[in-house]
């Protein structure tokens, strides 16, 4: 039996969660990452970014293991890992976080359920539960009862309740598994029923919840399995309590090896959240929009002048001071491990457009419980005022440059989009004077951007006003309705970007040096933007080929991180990345055959 420290960590990971907590499970069925008591909490399981230390994991190790297989139960985030030994013994590990309706509320406890089912023979296994505390810097106390183990941290207590021998778990002894085992890791509360029965009930209820949620999705005809998995992943990236959306579940997975590009993505970027909400809206999952709308309204209400940061904590926290967790060794030993993200201090003007764009559907979608009204429109207008005032002012841009500011064309276009959508909303609400005023401002901004964001020398829209560099975000000009797909300026921009930023079948966000040197890996969302742009300008066959290539580049379970080595195809960056899963959904919707044509 090999130890947990032997394998080199990679991103072939499965995600489980319930919109309160989540965990990442490796291909052997070991939980290697999980933050409690919410998505941005300290990692109780930190092994993914602390591989040199034999801690921060929850492993089920099969003696003399010969093979393994991992899969999700259909249309759920319930993960199964089957392990078989050399003597015909086999077991199935089923992992999930409970989520279902109970007492008129959504039950989503700080809890993971692990069920071990004996499939054949008499497998011999070892259970190793080694949680961490305080980002690896704190210790914890352990106490036990007849059927439970308590882990006492400084800020919380977790209880493992099980029908397996507690002594064998604490002493990490080999056990001959002659019957099924249930382990429930959650709050420090007594389980007053059979733990096996509780596990089965939670399993049945959770599976039913997800089947019903998926049944409500309006999926494209082609690539349904991939789209459903992406949609479930986006759903798990939302925090039900406030409506926030995290950019990824992890911190400090490097964008490229030994680059120092290690960031904490467990927060709510207004830009990323817009893309997530928009993608789920297109699939008909409007509940995410309604909860995110509440989150946004609270942020705006909490600001004295309706100014916005680019990102916030999932509870609406405004201070996300960045520091390093020196006790954690880093992904594959690549430090630093960062907590917090100083990008919250930056000026990123596209945030105003991101908020207005995210909320716009609320004024047009009759399915919503509380559609947008004049009162909500008035809350959005101050954001439009900021956008109109700032669209031609320097900012850090969507790529969050730390060393310089420019008037970024993408930021300017997003500010224009804020005013353009306010004009459309005013028309929908039959506010004639407001419609005219916002349309006039949007048209004036459009004229300025069209002149100053265009380079005659490059024959394309460029990264910044008066600049000459190209930027993959300009592939979104058609998606944002700034130009048409048949506009010669957009076609020329797509062709210029592919000539400079494309590497093989993948797309870089930019190629010039930034604060950390020259980028080395492709940015997955940019590849999807390129695919969508090709479809928009009529190059459908090439777009479909590149999309199929991206589907083949996902993990075995259909997930994507932020970045990819364009040569080896290895995934890098925080995981799973909502940006990337959004790109998969949008490209599938753009390229799929219509149901009416396919059947």
WOUR-V670476 format. One record per residue. N is the residue number from 1. PHI is phi in radians with two decimals (999 if undefined). D_CENTER is the distance of its C-alpha to the mean C-alpha in whole Angstrom. Layout:
N_PHI_D_CENTER ; N_PHI_D_CENTER
This chain:
1_999_34 ; 2_-1.48_32 ; 3_-1.44_30 ; 4_-1.19_27 ; 5_-1.45_27 ; 6_-1.25_28 ; 7_-1.18_25 ; 8_-1.37_23 ; 9_-1.14_20 ; 10_-2.50_17 ; 11_-1.79_14 ; 12_-1.40_16 ; 13_-2.18_14 ; 14_-1.77_13 ; 15_-1.84_11 ; 16_-2.15_13 ; 17_3.04_12 ; 18_-2.58_14 ; 19_1.23_12 ; 20_-2.21_14 ; 21_-2.35_13 ; 22_-2.60_11 ; 23_-2.61_13 ; 24_-1.96_13 ; 25_-2.08_16 ; 26_-1.41_18 ; 27_-1.15_20 ; 28_-1.63_23 ; 29_1.55_21 ; 30_-1.63_21 ; 31_-1.31_18 ; 32_-2.00_17 ; 33_-2.70_15 ; 34_-3.07_14 ; 35_-1.86_15 ; 36_-2.26_17 ; 37_-1.60_18 ; 38_-2.63_15 ; 39_-1.03_11 ; 40_-1.86_12 ; 41_-1.31_16 ; 42_-1.15_18 ; 43_-1.27_17 ; 44_-1.29_20 ; 45_-2.06_19 ; 46_-2.14_18 ; 47_-1.07_20 ; 48_-0.99_17 ; 49_-2.02_18 ; 50_-2.64_21 ; 51_-1.14_23 ; 52_-1.34_26 ; 53_-1.95_27 ; 54_-1.47_27 ; 55_-2.75_25 ; 56_1.22_22 ; 57_-2.56_22 ; 58_-2.38_23 ; 59_-1.98_25 ; 60_-2.06_27 ; 61_-1.79_29 ; 62_-1.54_32 ; 63_-1.15_35 ; 64_0.93_36 ; 65_-1.11_33 ; 66_-1.98_33 ; 67_-2.74_30 ; 68_-2.61_27 ; 69_-2.57_25 ; 70_-2.34_21 ; 71_-2.84_20 ; 72_-1.59_18 ; 73_-1.15_21 ; 74_-0.88_21 ; 75_1.05_18 ; 76_-2.52_17 ; 77_-1.68_14 ; 78_-1.48_18 ; 79_-1.83_18 ; 80_-2.03_21 ; 81_-2.23_23 ; 82_-1.78_27 ; 83_-2.08_29 ; 84_-2.28_32 ; 85_-1.74_35 ; 86_-1.37_38 ; 87_-2.00_40 ; 88_1.58_39 ; 89_-1.42_37 ; 90_-2.60_33 ; 91_-2.48_31 ; 92_-2.11_28 ; 93_-1.79_25 ; 94_-1.98_23 ; 95_-2.11_20 ; 96_-2.85_18 ; 97_-1.99_17 ; 98_-1.07_20 ; 99_-2.71_19 ; 100_-2.98_21 ; 101_-1.39_24 ; 102_-2.70_27 ; 103_0.98_29 ; 104_1.32_28 ; 105_-2.27_25 ; 106_-1.56_21 ; 107_-1.50_22 ; 108_-2.52_19 ; 109_-1.25_20 ; 110_-1.34_19 ; 111_-2.70_20 ; 112_-2.06_20 ; 113_-2.01_22 ; 114_-2.15_24 ; 115_-2.00_26 ; 116_-1.90_29 ; 117_-1.95_31 ; 118_-1.36_34 ; 119_-1.64_34 ; 120_-2.84_37 ; 121_1.06_40 ; 122_-2.22_40 ; 123_-1.10_36 ; 124_-1.99_37 ; 125_-2.44_33 ; 126_-2.14_33 ; 127_-1.74_30 ; 128_-2.17_29 ; 129_-2.01_27 ; 130_-2.31_26 ; 131_-1.27_24 ; 132_-2.11_24 ; 133_-2.47_24 ; 134_0.97_23 ; 135_0.93_21 ; 136_1.44_24 ; 137_-1.73_27 ; 138_-1.93_28 ; 139_-1.76_30 ; 140_-2.51_30 ; 141_-1.70_33 ; 142_-2.19_33 ; 143_-2.22_36 ; 144_-2.39_36 ; 145_-2.10_38 ; 146_-1.20_39 ; 147_-2.34_36 ; 148_-2.64_33 ; 149_-2.25_32 ; 150_-1.90_31 ; 151_-1.93_29 ; 152_-1.78_30 ; 153_-1.73_28 ; 154_-1.11_28 ; 155_-1.98_26 ; 156_-2.89_26 ; 157_-2.21_27 ; 158_-1.99_26 ; 159_-2.14_28 ; 160_-1.70_28 ; 161_-1.90_30 ; 162_-2.68_32 ; 163_-1.79_35 ; 164_-1.53_35 ; 165_-1.06_37 ; 166_-1.11_36 ; 167_-1.06_38 ; 168_-1.10_37 ; 169_-1.25_33 ; 170_-1.13_34 ; 171_-1.64_37 ; 172_0.91_34 ; 173_-1.49_37 ; 174_-1.15_37 ; 175_-2.23_37 ; 176_-1.42_39 ; 177_-1.54_37 ; 178_-1.82_39 ; 179_-2.59_37 ; 180_-1.22_34 ; 181_-2.27_32 ; 182_-2.11_29 ; 183_-2.26_27 ; 184_-2.10_26 ; 185_-1.86_24 ; 186_-2.86_24 ; 187_-1.10_26 ; 188_-1.38_29 ; 189_-2.29_31 ; 190_-1.20_33 ; 191_-1.64_33 ; 192_-1.70_36 ; 193_-2.38_36 ; 194_-0.98_35 ; 195_-1.13_32 ; 196_-1.16_32 ; 197_-1.16_33 ; 198_-1.08_30 ; 199_-1.07_28 ; 200_-1.13_29 ; 201_-1.14_29 ; 202_-1.10_25 ; 203_-1.09_24 ; 204_-1.07_26 ; 205_-1.16_25 ; 206_-1.18_21 ; 207_-1.06_22 ; 208_-1.10_23 ; 209_-0.98_21 ; 210_-1.22_18 ; 211_-1.06_21 ; 212_-1.19_22 ; 213_-1.12_18 ; 214_-1.15_18 ; 215_-1.06_22 ; 216_-1.45_21 ; 217_-1.37_19 ; 218_-1.70_21 ; 219_-1.51_19 ; 220_-1.23_21 ; 221_-1.18_24 ; 222_-1.51_23 ; 223_1.07_20 ; 224_-1.10_19 ; 225_-1.06_18 ; 226_-1.15_15 ; 227_-1.16_14 ; 228_-1.10_15 ; 229_-1.12_12 ; 230_-1.12_10 ; 231_-1.14_10 ; 232_-1.07_10 ; 233_-1.09_7 ; 234_-1.12_6 ; 235_-1.05_9 ; 236_-1.16_8 ; 237_-1.51_5 ; 238_-1.71_8 ; 239_-1.90_11 ; 240_-0.98_14 ; 241_-1.06_17 ; 242_-2.11_16 ; 243_1.65_14 ; 244_-1.20_11 ; 245_-2.22_8 ; 246_-1.47_6 ; 247_-1.29_4 ; 248_-2.84_4 ; 249_-1.53_6 ; 250_-2.08_9 ; 251_-2.17_12 ; 252_1.20_14 ; 253_-1.38_13 ; 254_-1.12_16 ; 255_-1.18_15 ; 256_-2.71_19 ; 257_-0.99_21 ; 258_0.92_23 ; 259_-1.79_22 ; 260_1.35_21 ; 261_-1.47_18 ; 262_-2.01_16 ; 263_-2.19_14 ; 264_-1.66_12 ; 265_-1.88_9 ; 266_-1.53_9 ; 267_-2.29_10 ; 268_-1.80_10 ; 269_-1.41_11 ; 270_-1.06_13 ; 271_-1.13_12 ; 272_-1.07_9 ; 273_-1.08_9 ; 274_-1.03_12 ; 275_-1.07_11 ; 276_-1.13_8 ; 277_-1.07_12 ; 278_-1.10_14 ; 279_-1.12_12 ; 280_-1.17_13 ; 281_-1.03_16 ; 282_-1.13_17 ; 283_-1.59_17 ; 284_1.59_19 ; 285_-1.55_16 ; 286_-1.35_18 ; 287_-1.06_17 ; 288_-1.10_14 ; 289_-1.06_16 ; 290_-1.10_18 ; 291_-1.26_17 ; 292_-1.16_15 ; 293_-1.03_18 ; 294_-1.09_20 ; 295_-1.05_17 ; 296_-1.12_18 ; 297_-1.03_22 ; 298_-1.15_22 ; 299_-1.14_21 ; 300_-1.13_23 ; 301_-1.12_26 ; 302_-1.44_25 ; 303_-1.74_26 ; 304_-1.11_30 ; 305_-2.15_30 ; 306_1.14_26 ; 307_-1.36_25 ; 308_-2.14_21 ; 309_-1.46_19 ; 310_-1.26_16 ; 311_-2.59_14 ; 312_-2.45_15 ; 313_-1.21_14 ; 314_-1.23_13 ; 315_-1.70_17 ; 316_1.56_18 ; 317_-1.07_19 ; 318_-1.72_20 ; 319_-1.80_21 ; 320_-2.18_18 ; 321_-0.97_21 ; 322_-1.51_20 ; 323_-2.57_22 ; 324_-1.99_22 ; 325_-1.65_22 ; 326_-1.20_25 ; 327_-1.46_26 ; 328_-1.79_23 ; 329_-1.37_24 ; 330_1.66_20 ; 331_-1.10_19 ; 332_0.93_22 ; 333_1.36_24 ; 334_-1.67_22 ; 335_-1.46_22 ; 336_-1.55_21 ; 337_-1.73_19 ; 338_-1.82_18 ; 339_-2.08_17 ; 340_1.47_16 ; 341_-2.63_16 ; 342_-1.24_19 ; 343_-1.08_18 ; 344_-1.09_18 ; 345_-1.45_22 ; 346_-1.30_21 ; 347_-1.72_23 ; 348_-2.33_20 ; 349_-1.18_22 ; 350_-1.14_20 ; 351_-1.03_18 ; 352_-1.15_21 ; 353_-1.16_20 ; 354_-1.06_17 ; 355_-1.21_18 ; 356_-1.10_21 ; 357_-1.08_19 ; 358_-1.11_17 ; 359_-1.56_20 ; 360_-0.93_22 ; 361_-1.03_21 ; 362_-1.05_23 ; 363_-1.56_26 ; 364_-2.13_26 ; 365_-1.74_25 ; 366_-1.29_28 ; 367_-1.31_26 ; 368_-1.21_24 ; 369_-1.10_26 ; 370_-2.22_26 ; 371_-1.14_26 ; 372_-1.09_27 ; 373_-2.35_30 ; 374_-1.08_32 ; 375_-1.08_31 ; 376_-1.18_27 ; 377_-0.98_29 ; 378_-1.15_31 ; 379_-1.21_28 ; 380_-1.42_26 ; 381_-1.00_29 ; 382_-1.05_29 ; 383_-1.17_25 ; 384_-1.11_27 ; 385_-1.09_30 ; 386_-1.06_28 ; 387_-1.06_27 ; 388_-1.15_30 ; 389_-1.37_31 ; 390_-1.86_29 ; 391_-1.05_28 ; 392_-1.91_30 ; 393_-1.92_30 ; 394_-1.15_28 ; 395_-2.64_25 ; 396_-1.39_22 ; 397_1.38_20 ; 398_-1.20_17 ; 399_-1.53_17 ; 400_1.00_18 ; 401_-1.03_21 ; 402_-1.68_23 ; 403_-1.88_26 ; 404_-2.78_27 ; 405_-2.24_27 ; 406_-2.46_28 ; 407_-1.49_28 ; 408_-1.35_25 ; 409_-1.07_25 ; 410_-1.08_22 ; 411_-1.05_22 ; 412_-1.10_25 ; 413_-1.12_24 ; 414_-1.16_22 ; 415_-1.14_24 ; 416_-1.01_27 ; 417_-1.05_24 ; 418_-1.05_24 ; 419_-1.25_28 ; 420_-1.07_28 ; 421_-1.21_26 ; 422_-1.10_28 ; 423_-1.11_31 ; 424_-1.16_30 ; 425_-1.13_29 ; 426_-1.05_32 ; 427_-1.12_34 ; 428_-1.10_32 ; 429_-1.51_34 ; 430_1.06_37 ; 431_-1.80_37 ; 432_-1.05_39 ; 433_-1.14_40 ; 434_-1.15_36 ; 435_-1.02_35 ; 436_-1.11_38 ; 437_-1.14_37 ; 438_-1.25_33 ; 439_-1.15_34 ; 440_-1.08_37 ; 441_-1.17_34 ; 442_-1.11_32 ; 443_-1.16_34 ; 444_-1.13_36 ; 445_-1.14_32 ; 446_-1.03_32 ; 447_-1.13_35 ; 448_-1.13_34 ; 449_-1.12_31 ; 450_-1.06_33 ; 451_-1.46_35 ; 452_-1.49_34 ; 453_-1.55_31 ; 454_-1.82_33 ; 455_-1.96_34 ; 456_-1.12_38 ; 457_-1.14_38 ; 458_-1.45_35 ; 459_1.13_35 ; 460_-2.82_31 ; 461_-1.18_29 ; 462_-2.17_28 ; 463_-0.98_26 ; 464_-2.49_28 ; 465_-1.02_31 ; 466_1.35_34 ; 467_-1.61_32 ; 468_-2.25_32 ; 469_-1.38_29 ; 470_-1.78_26 ; 471_-2.60_23 ; 472_-1.11_20 ; 473_-1.10_19 ; 474_-1.21_22 ; 475_-1.16_21 ; 476_-1.60_20 ; 477_-1.02_23 ; 478_-1.29_24 ; 479_-1.02_21 ; 480_-1.44_21 ; 481_1.23_25 ; 482_-1.33_27 ; 483_-2.38_29 ; 484_-1.46_29 ; 485_-1.13_28 ; 486_-1.69_32 ; 487_-1.20_33 ; 488_-0.97_34 ; 489_-1.16_32 ; 490_-1.25_29 ; 491_-1.03_30 ; 492_-1.13_32 ; 493_-1.16_29 ; 494_-1.04_27 ; 495_-1.17_30 ; 496_-1.18_30 ; 497_-1.15_26 ; 498_-1.16_26 ; 499_-1.22_29 ; 500_-1.89_28 ; 501_-1.84_24 ; 502_-1.39_24 ; 503_-2.23_25 ; 504_1.12_26 ; 505_-1.77_23 ; 506_-2.25_20 ; 507_-2.14_20 ; 508_-1.48_20 ; 509_-1.35_18 ; 510_-2.88_22 ; 511_-2.13_25 ; 512_-1.28_27 ; 513_-1.16_27 ; 514_-2.17_24 ; 515_-1.13_25 ; 516_-2.08_24 ; 517_1.84_26 ; 518_-1.63_25 ; 519_-1.02_22 ; 520_-2.05_22 ; 521_-2.06_19 ; 522_-1.29_18 ; 523_-1.86_14 ; 524_-1.04_13 ; 525_-1.11_12 ; 526_-1.16_15 ; 527_-1.10_17 ; 528_-1.16_15 ; 529_-1.03_17 ; 530_-1.12_20 ; 531_-1.02_20 ; 532_-1.12_20 ; 533_-1.16_23 ; 534_-1.05_25 ; 535_-1.10_25 ; 536_-1.17_26 ; 537_-1.70_29 ; 538_1.68_30 ; 539_-1.71_29 ; 540_-1.12_28 ; 541_-1.09_29 ; 542_-1.16_27 ; 543_-1.07_24 ; 544_-1.12_24 ; 545_-1.11_25 ; 546_-1.16_22 ; 547_-1.17_20 ; 548_-1.05_21 ; 549_-1.12_21 ; 550_-1.17_17 ; 551_-1.08_17 ; 552_-1.24_19 ; 553_-1.64_17 ; 554_-1.25_14 ; 555_-1.17_15 ; 556_-1.02_17 ; 557_-1.68_15 ; 558_1.55_13 ; 559_-1.91_10 ; 560_-2.37_9 ; 561_-1.67_9 ; 562_-1.37_9 ; 563_-2.20_13 ; 564_-2.57_16 ; 565_-1.23_19 ; 566_-1.20_21 ; 567_-1.65_24 ; 568_-1.59_23 ; 569_1.42_20 ; 570_-1.22_18 ; 571_-1.46_15 ; 572_-2.39_14 ; 573_1.56_12 ; 574_-1.05_9 ; 575_-2.52_7 ; 576_-1.26_5 ; 577_-1.57_4 ; 578_-1.08_3 ; 579_-0.84_6 ; 580_-1.16_8 ; 581_-1.20_7 ; 582_-1.06_9 ; 583_-1.01_11 ; 584_-1.05_12 ; 585_-1.11_13 ; 586_-1.09_15 ; 587_-1.19_17 ; 588_-1.07_18 ; 589_-1.14_19 ; 590_-1.27_21 ; 591_-1.84_23 ; 592_-1.15_23 ; 593_-1.17_27 ; 594_-1.27_28 ; 595_-0.99_28 ; 596_-1.13_32 ; 597_-1.49_33 ; 598_-1.50_31 ; 599_-1.65_33
